[in-house]
Amino acid sequence: MGSKRTCLTSAHGLRLLLQVPLQFQDGLIACDSPGTGNTAEGNGARGPGRAHQHVCHDGAHMNAAVTFTNCALGCMPWKKFPVYVLGQFLGSFLAAATIYGLFYTAILDYSGGQLTVTGPTATANIFATYLPDHMTLWRGFLDEVLLTGLLQLCLFAITDPRNNPAQQGTQAVVIGLLVVTIGVSLGMNSGYAINPSRDLPPRFFTFIAGWGVQVFRAQDWWWVPVVAPPLGAYLGGIIYLVFIGSTIPQEPQILENPMEYEDRKIHALPTTTPPQMGTSSLTPVSESRVKRASVRPVIPLSDSIHTEQF
């Protein structure tokens, strides 16, 4: 019962953690220009929200690709995977719904009352990624694999305690800068989804909110942000472990109490031998010395001396 309650609490917490930054992210994109598509300005607007999605490497994953990779590589148990993904999807879906409610009139005014997925007045790209005209499907797939692989490799490098990681308390800033850098420099081709939890739930929301089935049919792109990021993250994690993690020297194990190791070398004396005072248990005691020590002259008391003289 306690474990179930903990799982539900984790899912609810992840929903809230993901909902807040995604609301900021989608709000920035909506304010920027709904019809610009995957431009540098749009990618820059995605930066703050995407940064918050990756600041917690362990215990608060907000990226299903990162969660999958950590489970596949044995960094966390698989039983946590559905709980984390459930929280991520709920948070992302509610974030999209919140932005839709806040910017509903602005979206209708811009699009002339028509909720379109493609074209000059498209507004579906506020909530999910879509390929621009100059990209093909498989080039976009490779782009997502590469970007998510870079993300996961750098995440391991930043958080691995054996690899001179970022200082405690600064990991959030470093990872945030990493995500913004990836988006601004490499995110123009496909909008750098790099997170199934970021793309699929808002896309499903637009499907039921009025954009229709076209959100899944446009260039058959919808499955790429779901499949490519986990594949890229897994490959990036493997590359880190093989080429970087395996070269880090292992620190020797230090016993908490070094005397325990020395005590194992000391052989206990037989129980029939009485302990000798003033000698070490490791020093052999000769028999003659024992006899000499046992026979010692006794100094008579003064009273006995006076009695003998009398």
FINUTOR-976480 format. One record per residue: x, y, z of N, C-alpha, C in turn. Coordinates in steps of 0.001 Angstrom, whole numbers, plus 524288, in hexadecimal, padded with zeros to 5 digits. Layout:
residues N
XYZXYZXYZ ...
//
This chain:
residues 310
8033F7FB49800008000080000800008035F804E580000 807AA804B38030880B208093C8033D80DD280A3C7FE13 80F78805F87FB5B81211806AB7F64B80E5A808E87F23B 8095D807367F243805928095B7EE92804B480F247EF96 80467810937F48A803A6816187F5C980859819487F40C 80D1B817207F4A3811CA819DC7F2F0811D081A9C7ED10 8102C816977EA2080FF8817037E46C80C1581B287E2AD 8078381B437E516803A781F307E3AC80594824A87E4F3 808468253B7E95A80A7282A567EAC580E9282C007E6D7 811D6828517E51B815CD829947E1348135382B467DC13 80F49828807DA6880CAE829E97D58280A3E82F4F7D5DD 807B9830787DA4180542835967DAE38095D839E17DB08 80DBF838DD7DDBA811DC83CC57DDFC8144C83DC97D8AA 815288399F7D59E8175483A4F7D0728139883D427CCE8 80E8783C457CD8780AB983F247CA5E80B2A844FD7CB5B 80B958467A7D04580C0484C037D1888113884E477CFB0 8157B84B3F7D06A81A9A84D247CED281AD884E0C7C8F5 8185384AB47C5EE8187A84B3C7C0478148184F307BE54 8102F84FC27C11180C14853407BF4080DDF858EF7BF62 8107985A7A7C392811EC85FFB7C42B815B8861C87BFF8 81A3E85F1C7BF2A81DCA861117BB1781B8C860C57B59F 8186185CC87B47E8162185C6A7AF468122E860BB7AE54 80F8B8626F7B26C80C08866E47B1CB80F2486BBB7B045 8138A86C9A7B2D2816DA8710B7B167818DA870817ABCE 81A8386BC17AA6D81CB886AE77A53C818AE86BE67A100 81428869737A1698102386A2D79D6B80E2986FC779D59 80E13872347A1EE80C78877A57A2108104187B2579F2B 8155487A1A79FB88192F87D2B79CDB8189C87C68796FA 817AA877947955D8170A8768F78FC38121C8792778DAD 80DED878F2790C58090A87B6078F0E809A18814478E8F 80C7E8839C7922F80D4588944791F3810FE88ACC78D95 8148B8872678C2E8186F8886E78835815D98892E782E7 813E3884FF780A18110B8854877BB080F2487FD777A61 80A3687EE477A908084387995779DD8099787729774A5 80A6387A317709980B17877E476B76810AA877897699D 814728789276D0F819D6878AD76B4481C248734976A9A 819F086F5176D1081C0A86A0C76C90820FB8696C76FB5 824A68663C76DBE82977865157707782D9F8690D76EF7 82D5986DA37713783133871AF77037834BB87246774E7 838CA875527743F83C5B8762A778998399B878E377D1A 8360F87C8277BD28333A87F317800382FC987B61782FC 82D0F877FA78010829C787420782A482CE987063785F3 8317386EB87840F834B486B3878719836D386DE778BEE 83806872F078B7A839B9875C9790168356B876377941E 8309A876BE7924C82C3E876FA795F982B66871C8798AA 82CA786D847960782C168686779877830418676C79C98 8348086A5379C62838F48694579FC5837D0869187A595 8356086D277A7EA8348886CFE7AD978314C868587AF5B 82D208671C7AC75829FD862967ADFD82CF085D807AD65 82FC385CE77A910832BC858297A83E83701857A07AC56 8396D85BFA7ADE583D8C85BB97B1D783B74859807B6E7 836DC85B3F7B886834A9859557BD6C83344853957BD20 832408519F7B874830C084C237B7E9835428487E7B92D 83A2184A607B8F983E94846E27B972842058482F7BE1F 8406884BC87C174843E184D547C5B384439849217C9DA 8407A845B97CA5A84090841A67CE56841DA83C7F7CBC2 846A783AA87CCAD8484C835E37CA05846528310E7CCC0 8461B831147D1CB8448B82C657D49D8404C82DD87D884 83BF282B267D841837BF82C0F7DBF28337A82F7C7D9C6 834728326B7D5958305F835D07D36B83121836537CD8E 83183831F57CAD6832118322B7C52C82D348349E7C2CA 82E08838237BF1F829B483A677BC4182A46839817B670 82D518358F7B50982E2F834167AFA282DCF82E2C7AF54 82A0A82C357AC6782944826927AC1382DED823D57A99D 830C28267D7A61D83562824227A3C7839AC823627A7D5 83A5A827317AB4583E40826BE7AF7383C9F8227F7B351 837A18224C7B49A835BB81E417B82583691818D27B5D5 83551818287B0D9836178131F7AE3D83BCF8117A7AE54 83F488151C7AD34844DD813DC7AD0D846E3812517B264 84546815097B6748470E813B37BBB38451480E537BD5E 8405A80CF37BBBC83E60807B87BCED84137803917B9B9 84215804997B4B98449B800C37B15584A3D7FFBF7B2DF 84CDD803A17B508852548030C7B690852F88019C7BC49 84EAB800947BEEF84EF17FEC47C44E84FB5802F77C85C 84EED807DE7C6F184F9680C1E7CAB784AD580CBA7CE3F 8466780AB67CCB2841B780AEE7CFEC83E3F8064F7CE78 83AF5804797D1FC837C17FFDB7D0DE833708010D7CCEE 831FD7FCFC7C9F582DEC7FD8D7C5F8828967FEA47C85B 827BE7FD277CD3E822A07FE057CF9482162803D87D01C 82553807227D0008246A80CC37D04B8231380F197CAFD 8243980C4E7C6C98238980E867C19181DE3810227C079 819FC80CB57C13C8149C80E6A7C013812C4812D67C396 814A6812F17C86E81307817247CC038152881C607CA1F 81A2A81C707C8AF81C89821457C6D0819F4823287C1C3 8193181F8A7BE1E816F5821107B91281154822EE7B9C4 80E6E820797BD4080919822397BE4380909827D17C04A 80C69828F77C40680CB282E4F7C60780E598322C7C1DD 8121B830A37BE9E813E3834107BA6C80F88835347B688 80CAB831287B4F180886831E87B11C80417835407B349 802AC834527B82C7FE7E837747BA858000E83D327BAE9 804DF83E1F7BCAC806AA843867BD1D806E0846427B7E6 808C5843907B3E380920845EE7AEB7803B7846FE7AC6E 80016843607AD257FAC8844147AB1A7F817848BC7ADCA 7F88F849177B2E17F61A84D657B5BA7F8A68529A7B475 7FDC98528B7B37180061857657B1E47FE3C8595B7ACAF 7FD7D855C17A8ED7FB4B8574F7A3DE7F5BD859657A486 7F2AF856D67A7D07ED56858A57A8AC7ED3785E0D7AB2B 7F0CF85F0A7AEB77F101864257B14B7F25C868767AD69 7F642867887AA227F7CA86B6C7A63E7F36086C667A254 7F0B1868387A0DD7EC54868D479D427E81C86C5479FA1 7E70386B947A4987E31A86ED57A7237E4C2874797A79A 7E9C6875677A8A27EBAA87AC37A9447EBE287DB57A416 7ED6887AFD79FEB7EE4287D9779AE97EA1887C37796E3 7E59F87A74798A57E191878B4795147DFEB87D0B79153 7DECB8819F793507DCFF885E578FF57E153887BF78C51 7E62D887CD78E347EA868898078ADD7EB5E8859978671 7EAD68809E787967EB8887CA3783907E75287D2377F62 7E27987DCC781097DE3B87E5B77D3D7DECE8835D77A14 7E08A8878D77C877E12B88C7D779BA7E57B88C0C775A1 7E9BC8896B777057EE10888EA773517EC998856776EB3 7E9E68811C76FD77E8B987D5076BC27E39387E5E768F9 7E0DF8829A76A5E7DBEB883D2767E37D7978800876958 7D7ED87DDA76DF27D3EF87A4676FC87D4A4874B576DE1 7D8D28739276AE47D9D786E56768D97DEB486C1D76B7B 7DDFC867B076E297E26E8652A770B87E5148619F76CBC 7E9828637076AAC7EC37860A8766837F17085E9176873 7F33285A63765DF7F81C857D67674C7FC8D859B3763D7 7FB9485A8B75EE77FF8B85C5B75B367FDB086166758A5 80142863EA755D97FFE1868BA7532B801DB86D8175607 800DC8721C753D6802F3876F87561B800728786B75B4F 7FBCF8768975C5E7F93A877C9761587F8C1872F5764D7 7FC6486F5F764527FC4386AA37678D7FD5686C0176D3B 7FA738699D770AA7FB1886A8E776497FC218658F7795C 7FBE386109776DA7FCDC85C27779AD8027785BC477B91 8061985E7A778E280B8F85E3477A7780CB98612977F79 808D1863AB781B780982865DD786F780A2F8617978AEB 807A185D1C789F58074B858FD78DDF80AD88545778CBD 80C3285354787D980F6084ED278674812DF8504D781E0 8167384CCA7808B81A2A84DD977C5C8180E84BCF77726 8197984E98772E78181284D0676D9981CB384E3276A0D 81D6884AE47662B821C884B8D762A2821008504B75F19 8251A8535775E44824BC8578875A5A8251B8553B754DE 824358586875106823FD8568874B9B8294085490749A6 82D898569974BAD832AC8551A7499A834AC84FF774BDF 831CE84D8B74F7A83387848B8751FF830508441875010 832EC83F9E74FB08303A83AC374E9082F5F837BF753A6 82C1C833BF7535682AB7830D77580A82F7582E4275A83 8329782B9375755836F0828A57599583B6D82C2875B32 83C118307F758AC83FF28345275A8483E488368975FCA 83939837687605E8374A839237657383803834FA769A1 8374583004768288381382BB576BD183DBB82B9676DB0 8416982BDA76A06846F182BD876B7C84853830A276EB8 845DA834FC76D92846D4839C17708A84535839107763D 840A9836BB7772183ED3835DD77C7584243831DE77F56 843F982DCB77C9384778829F277F0084C8C82C8B780AD 84EC882FB677D50853BC8323F77E7E8533D8360378312 84F3F8394F782FB84EB283D3F7871684DA483AC278C66 84A4F836C178C8384935834397917F84DEF8311B79364 850F182EDD78FBC855BA82C3479149859A182FF1793BC 85A3F834907917585DA683880793C985BBA83A1779933 856A883AA9799A58547383C2579EB0855A9838147A2DA 8549D833147A1B18556882EFD7A59185B2982E477A6E7 85E9282E917A30D8642B82E0E7A40F86604832567A7BE 8645D837167A6B8865F883B737AA118637D83B217AF7B 85EB48391C7AFCE85C41838717B4E685F5F834B57B84D 86121830607B6108645B82CB67B9028697B82F437BAA5 86BDE8323A7B725870D4834B97B86C87039838BB7BCC6 86BD783B6F7BCD586AFD83F847C0C1869BF83D377C611 86720838C07C6268652E836A47CB1D86845831EF7CD1C 86BEE82FD97CA0C86EEB82B437CBC2872B082CE07D013 8722682ADA7D4DE875A282C7B7D91F87B4A82AD27D853 87C59827177D4D1881B68255E7D3D28846D828A47CFAB 881A282C417CD41883B582F007C8AE8842D834D87C9A5 8859A836577CE698862783BE37CFB58814283EDF7CE19 87CC583DA27D067877CD83FF17CEA787764845AA7D02D 87322848077CE8B8721684D6A7D0108717E84DC77D5FD 872E38523E7D81387296853047DDB686CFC8524D7DFA3 86C9F8504D7E4648677A84F817E6AD86482854AB7E6F8 85FCE854AB7E4ED85CA5859657E4E285CF285C687DFCB 860BC85B1D7DC6A8613C85DCE7D76185FA385A5F7D2CE 85E24855837D3C985CC5851FA7CF888580D853F27CC79 8544E856427CF3A84FAA8583F7CC848511D85C787C89C 8549F85FF57CA288563C8642F7C6AA85940861FF7C1FD 85CC485E567C30685FFC85C247BECD85C948592E7BAE6 858F3856017BCE18558C8530B7B95D851DE856B37B66D 8500E85AC57B8FB84CC185E907B64F84F9E861367B1D2 85485862B37B2BB857A9865057AE8C858978611B7AA22 8593A85C267AB90859F5858167A79785539857C07A401 85092857937A64484BD4857017A31D84AED85BCD79FB6 84BCF860707A1E684B248653779ECF84F098655179A4D 853E08639F79B51857D98638C797388565B85FCF792D7 8547985B2D79445852C4857737904484E54859B678D05 84A9C85C3778F878462485E5178CAF84785862C978914 84ABA8666D78B0184C0286B07787DF84F968699A78358 85330865ED7842D8570C864B378025855408607077C62 8524485C9C77E36850FE8580977B0084B27856F077A98 847DD85A2077CEB84257858D977D2283EFD85AE1778BF 8414A85D78774ED83E1585FF7770E683BCA85C0376D19 83E638579A76C5083C95853DF768618376885158769C9 8370084F7876EA38324D84C897702482FA784EAB77504 8317A852FF7770482F1B8552277BC2831098528E780B3 834DE84F15780398375784C21784848337084A7C788AC 83026846C27873F82C7D844A378B1682F788422678F9B 8332D83EA578E6A836AF83BF579216833ED83A0C7970B 82EDD83970796D382BE8837D379B6C8267583608799B8 82563830F1799E18201582F2E7988581BEB8317B79C0B 81D2B832597A0F3819588348B7A49A8181283A307A354 81B7683CBF7A09481A8C8422C79F258173F8429F79A32 8176A83EBF796CC8150383F4B791AC80FD083C6E79129 80F7C83790792F180AD183467791EF805FF8363D794F0 806368372F79A0B8016F838EB79CC77FF3B83E1179ABC 8026684236799C98001F846ED797767FDEB845FF791FF 800598427F78F127FE408414A789DF7F8E183EBC78A57 7F85E83B4578E247F34E838CA78EFB7EF3F83CCD790CE 7F0FF84099793E67ED56844AC7958D7EB62847CE790DB 7EEEF8493178D547ED3384C28788BE7E972848F578562 7EA1F843D4785777E68F84074782817E0FA840EA7848F 7E05484103789BA7DB128413C78BF07D927846D478CAD 7DCAB84AB378C1C7DB218502178D037D940852DD7881B 7D9948505A7838B7D77E852D077EE37DB04852B377A2A 7DFF68515077AC57E3748511E776457E28F84C3577303 7E059848327756D7DECA84392772887E32E83FB77718C 7E1F783BDE76E5F7E5888378A76D647EA488393376A3B 7EA3983DE67681C7EEA383FC6765047F3988403B76845 7F31A840B276D5B7F7C184117770AB7FAE883C0577093 7F86D837B676F2C7FB26832B876EBD7FC7E8315B76915 7FA16833FB7656B7FAFC832B975FEF7FEF68364275D4D 7FFF183AC675F6A8037483E7B75CE1808EB83C1F75C66 80A6F83AC3757A280F918389775650810BE8338875954 80CBA8312575B9E80D7782C5E75EB5811C482D00762C7 811F58318A7651A81647832E47689E815508315976E40 810808306A76FC680F29830127754E8122982BD177837 8137E8278677595816078232F7784581BDF8240D7790E 81E2C8279377618823D68286D7767A8256882A9E77BD7 822C882EA777DF48244083072783298232882C827877D 8205B8284C7864681F548243C78A248237D81FF9789F5 8255A81EA678553828FD81A4B784A182EAA81C1D78490 82FD68204C781CF83540821F178114837EF823AC78625 83581826CB7898B838428286778E49839E9823EB791E0 83695820057930A8388D81BAA7964483D0F818BE793BC 83CC68180678E90841128156678BD9846178189978C39 845AA81DA678B4684A4B820F878B9984C7B8214F7911B 8490A821B5794F684AE5821FA79A6084DB181CF579BEF 84B9F8187F79A4384E1C8137E79B8C8537D8131879902 853DE8149D79408858ED814787916685CC381841793F7 85AE881CD77957185E5882086798198604081E8079D4F 85CCB81BD77A03685E71819867A5258626F815387A463 861AB811E97A05F8656B80DBD79F3B86AB58100B79DBD 86AB38140E79A8986FA081685798EF87280818AD79DAD 86FAB81B177A1488724081D2A7A5F38749C818C87A937 871A1814AD7AA2287386810757AD758783580DA67AB12 8783780D037A5E087C6B80A1C7A34E8815C80D667A2D2 880E48123D7A112885748155C79FCA8872F819077A42E 883CB81A157A7EA8853D81DA77AC29884DC81AE87B16B 88059818A57B28687F9E8163C7B7A38835A811C37B8AB 8849B80EA87B4938880F80A2E7B55E88DBD80BC37B61A 88F2D810857B4AC89493812467B53E8959D815027BA67 89191816017BD6A89252818957C27489481814A07C64B 8990C815A77C8C289B51811D27CC63897D1811047D11C 8979380C1B7D2C28947780ABF7D74F8977A80C167DC40 894F180EA17DFE38976A80FCF7E4DC8978980AEC7E83C 89C03809FC7EB0789C438055E7EE6E8985B805C17F2DC 8961E8014F7F428892588012E7F86889522801A47FD9F 8934080508800E88958E8060680606891CF8040680A29 893E48009580DA08909F7FE94811CA88F65802DF815AC 88AB4802AB817C5889478069181BAE88CCB806288207B 88E2E8015F8221989195800858269D896327FD3C824D2 89ACE7FFB1823B689F397FCA7821C28A1137F87C82596 8A0127F91782AA68A1D77F54682E7B89F297F00582DC3 89A8C7F00382B31897D27EB1982A5689B0D7E782826DE 89DBC7E9DE822FC8A0EE7E6A781F888A59E7E47682273 8A7F67E793825F48AC6E7E5B1828EE8AAC97E18782CD6 8A6247E22482F198A45F7DE50832F18A3AC7D8F583082 8A2737D8DB82B568A1B77D3D4828CF8A6D17D0C882862 8AB527D394828908B05D7D0FE8282D8B2337CECB82D6C 8AFFD7D06A831C88B1B17CED6836FA8AF057C9B88385C 8B2217C5DD8399F8B0017C0CF83B148AF067C0C5840F5 8AA977BEDB842778A9337BEAE848028AC6C7BA8284AC2 8ADF47BBA984F978B0E97B7EE852BA8AD5F7B38685481 8AF877AEDF855858AC477AA9F857908A9D67AC1485CBA 8A5297AA1685D928A2617AB72862628A4E17A9128672D 8A80F7A4DF866888AA727A25586B168AF2A7A54886D1F 8B1747A8BB86A028B60C7ABA486BA88B45D7B08086E8B 8B6047B12D8736F8B47B7B5E38764A8B7227BAA487404 8B4687BF05874098B6C97C3D6871E48BB4C7C59987540 8BF787C74E872C58C41F7C91E875738C3F37CF0B875CD 8C5117D10887A588C5047D6A687B378CA087D9038791F 8C9597DD5B876938CDE27E043874CC8D0437DE4386FD2 8CDE27DA7986D408CFF67D874868538CBD27D9098641C 8CD887D9B585F318C9FB7DA3985ACB8C83C7D4E7858FA 8C36B7D49D856F48C15D7CFA98550D8C43A7CDC485040 8C7147D13D84DA18C9EE7CFC7848F78CF857CE1C84A28 8D17C7CF2684EEE8D6EE7CDF78504E8D72B7C8B1852EF 8DA4E7C506850DD8DAB17BFE5853708DD557C051858BF 8DB447BD9585C8B8DD4A7BDB0861EA8DFE07B86D862FE 8E4C97B877864808E79C7B39F8658E8E5FC7B15B86AC6 8E6CE7AC3486B5A8E51E7A982870178E8817AAF4874BA 8ED887AB98873B18F10C7ACF5878048EFC57B23787A49 8EE5A7B5DD876F88ECFF7BB0B878EC8E8197BAC787C46 8E4697B74F87ACC8DFB07B6C587DF28E1057B49E8834F 8E4897B09F883678E5F17AE5B888708E8CD7B23F88BE9 8EC587B538889728EF267B92488C868EB667BD4188EA0 8E7B97BEA988B6E8E4197C2AB88D408E0917C09E89188 8DF747BB768917F8DC007B9568957C8DEBC7B87A89AB1 8E4077B7CE89AAF8E6FE7B6F589F8C8E9D07BBF88A0E8 8E7D67BEC98A4748EA127C3C78A6298EAB47C3CA8AC12 8EEE67C5D88ADFA8EFA57C6238B3C28EB9A7C9B38B631 8E98D7C7DF8BA7E8E59E7CAE78BD548E8397CD988C1E6 8E7937D2818C2408E9EC7D5908C67E8E6A07D4D08CB5B 8E9067D2DF8CFA08E6007D20C8D4768E4437D71D8D6D6 8E0067D6C98D9998DE047DB5B8DC408E16E7DCBD8E0EB 8E1217E1568E29C8E45D7E3388E6FB8E3007E07C8EC1C 8DE017DF0E8ECC28DC6D7DC798F1A08DEED7D7228F22F 8DF377D43B8EDAF8E1A97CF088EDF88E7747CF5F8EF39 8EA0F7D36E8ED6A8EFA47D4108EE818F07D7D4F78F459 8ED537D8338F6B88EDEA7D93B8FC568ECCA7D4618FF89 8E91D7D1498FDE58E7D07CC81900BE8EC3F7C89290089 8EEE27C8408FC138F3427C4918FB818F7E27C63C8FEEE 8F8E77CB3B8FF3F8FD1A7CD13902788FBFD7CC3690853 8F7457CC83909E28F5E87CBB890F558F6A07C617910E4 
//
